[in-house]
Amino acid sequence: MRGRIPITVIVAATVAMARPALAGPALLFDATDRNVLYAEDLDSHWHPASLTKIMTAYLTFVAIQDGTLALETKIGCSKLANSQGPTKVGLPVGAEITVAIALQALIMKSANDVAVMLAEAVSGSHEAFVDYMNGMAGRLGMTRTKFANANGLPDPIQVTTARDIAKLAAAVVRDFPQYAYMWSMLQMRVGKRQLHTHNGLLTNYAGADGMKTGFICDSGFNVVASATREGHKLVAVVLGEATGQERSVRAVNLLEHGFRTRRWKSLFGSSTLDTLPLDESAKMAVTKPGRVISAVCGTGGRAVARVKKKGRGIAGESQAKVRHARSKGRGTAMTRKSPSASP
C-alpha cells in the first residue's frame, strides 16, 4: 500500500505556493478536460532532460498500435545505444530484450541506452526517429519544442516548455491508457539486475500513478507527476528545481492545490492547455537554472571529488547513488534520481 506524504511536507508544500525567485516553470492540469488549474512561466523554454523519454515511449506505443512492433518483439543493442551515458541498463552490443522490457526500463529506470534501442527499432535509425519526434510534436501542438535525441542527454537545441510537456503527457493518458501500469512501476528485473524507480512520489504520495522524472545540469530537476483520487486524474509539470527533494515537494504542492480547489474552480470555467493564451513575455532562449545542487554539476559538497574521480560526467549514474545515500532520513518526499538524462 502506498504511503502518504507526511503532514509536515504538506505544510511545507502549502507555503511553497509562493515561488522563490529562482524557481522554474510549473503547470497543473486536469487530464480529463485539459483544464489548466495553475500555471507559471508555462511557455518559457527549458531543457526537458529525461522528460524527453515520454515522447520516445509515446512513439513506441504508436508503433505497437500500428503493428510495426509488438510487446514481445525483441530489439537489439547497437554500438550507438551501448555508447550512451548513464543512467543505463548497460547491455552489451548485440544483446536483445523485448519491447515490453525496454519500455519498462525506459520509463521506470530512465535508461538512456534503451531509449536509443527503441528509437532504432521504431524508425530504423536514431536520426530518423528524432525527425519523427519533431513531427509528432508538431501534430500534438507542441509548438515550442525541439528534439535532438531520444533520451534527453544534454544538447543545446533540445528545448521544450511546461505547456508542451503537459500536452504530451495528456496525449499519453488519452491515447494509451492500456500502458498506465508502466508509468507506476516501482521495480523490475533485467537479467540479474534489479531496477528501481526514480520517482519517489509513487511510494510517498497518496494516489500517485506516474509519470517521469528528469535531470541534467542545464535543466535542474524536472518531473511530470500524475495522481488520481476519486477517479479524477491531475498532472503536474515541474521544471528546474534545485534538488530532487524540492522537485517532489513542488509537485506535491501543485497536486494538493489541484485536488483541494478543482471543484470550485470548475464553477468559474478554466482555460485549457490549448486555449490559454501564449505568454508573450516567455523567454525565447534557455537560461541555466540559478541554483542546482548536485555532485555531477560540481555543487554537491563532499560527493563532488568522488564523482569527478570516477569520471562519470554529466550523465553520471554514480551521483544518483551518492545523493540517495545522503538523502536517507530527510523525509519521504525525497526522489531517488540520477542527474543525467534520467532520473
KANOR-V434848 format. One record per residue. N is the residue number from 1. PHI is phi as a letter, one per 30 degrees, with the letter a starting at -180 (none if undefined). Layout:
N&PHI, N&PHI
//
This chain:
1&none, 2&d, 3&d, 4&c, 5&d, 6&e, 7&e, 8&d, 9&d, 10&d, 11&d, 12&d, 13&d, 14&d, 15&d, 16&d, 17&d, 18&d, 19&d, 20&d, 21&d, 22&c, 23&d, 24&c, 25&d, 26&a, 27&a, 28&b, 29&b, 30&d, 31&d, 32&d, 33&c, 34&i, 35&d, 36&d, 37&c, 38&a, 39&a, 40&b, 41&h, 42&d, 43&c, 44&d, 45&d, 46&a, 47&d, 48&d, 49&h, 50&d, 51&d, 52&e, 53&d, 54&d, 55&d, 56&d, 57&d, 58&e, 59&d, 60&d, 61&e, 62&d, 63&d, 64&d, 65&d, 66&d, 67&i, 68&d, 69&b, 70&b, 71&e, 72&d, 73&d, 74&c, 75&b, 76&c, 77&c, 78&d, 79&d, 80&d, 81&d, 82&d, 83&d, 84&d, 85&d, 86&d, 87&d, 88&a, 89&d, 90&i, 91&d, 92&d, 93&e, 94&j, 95&d, 96&b, 97&b, 98&d, 99&e, 100&d, 101&d, 102&d, 103&d, 104&d, 105&d, 106&d, 107&d, 108&d, 109&c, 110&i, 111&d, 112&d, 113&d, 114&d, 115&e, 116&d, 117&e, 118&d, 119&e, 120&d, 121&d, 122&d, 123&c, 124&j, 125&a, 126&d, 127&d, 128&d, 129&d, 130&d, 131&d, 132&d, 133&e, 134&d, 135&d, 136&d, 137&e, 138&d, 139&d, 140&d, 141&i, 142&d, 143&d, 144&c, 145&c, 146&b, 147&c, 148&b, 149&a, 150&c, 151&b, 152&j, 153&e, 154&e, 155&a, 156&d, 157&c, 158&d, 159&b, 160&a, 161&b, 162&d, 163&d, 164&d, 165&d, 166&d, 167&d, 168&d, 169&d, 170&d, 171&d, 172&d, 173&d, 174&d, 175&d, 176&b, 177&d, 178&d, 179&c, 180&e, 181&d, 182&d, 183&d, 184&c, 185&d, 186&c, 187&a, 188&a, 189&b, 190&b, 191&i, 192&c, 193&d, 194&c, 195&c, 196&b, 197&d, 198&c, 199&c, 200&d, 201&d, 202&d, 203&c, 204&b, 205&b, 206&d, 207&j, 208&d, 209&b, 210&l, 211&b, 212&a, 213&c, 214&a, 215&a, 216&b, 217&d, 218&d, 219&c, 220&i, 221&c, 222&c, 223&a, 224&c, 225&c, 226&c, 227&a, 228&b, 229&b, 230&h, 231&i, 232&c, 233&c, 234&c, 235&b, 236&c, 237&c, 238&b, 239&b, 240&i, 241&d, 242&d, 243&b, 244&d, 245&d, 246&d, 247&e, 248&d, 249&d, 250&d, 251&d, 252&e, 253&e, 254&d, 255&d, 256&d, 257&e, 258&d, 259&d, 260&d, 261&c, 262&e, 263&d, 264&d, 265&d, 266&d, 267&d, 268&c, 269&i, 270&b, 271&d, 272&c, 273&e, 274&c, 275&c, 276&d, 277&e, 278&d, 279&d, 280&d, 281&c, 282&d, 283&d, 284&c, 285&b, 286&d, 287&c, 288&d, 289&e, 290&d, 291&a, 292&b, 293&c, 294&a, 295&d, 296&d, 297&c, 298&i, 299&b, 300&c, 301&i, 302&d, 303&d, 304&e, 305&d, 306&d, 307&d, 308&d, 309&d, 310&d, 311&i, 312&d, 313&i, 314&d, 315&c, 316&d, 317&d, 318&d, 319&d, 320&d, 321&d, 322&d, 323&d, 324&d, 325&d, 326&d, 327&d, 328&e, 329&i, 330&d, 331&k, 332&d, 333&d, 334&d, 335&c, 336&d, 337&b, 338&c, 339&d, 340&c, 341&d, 342&b, 343&e
//
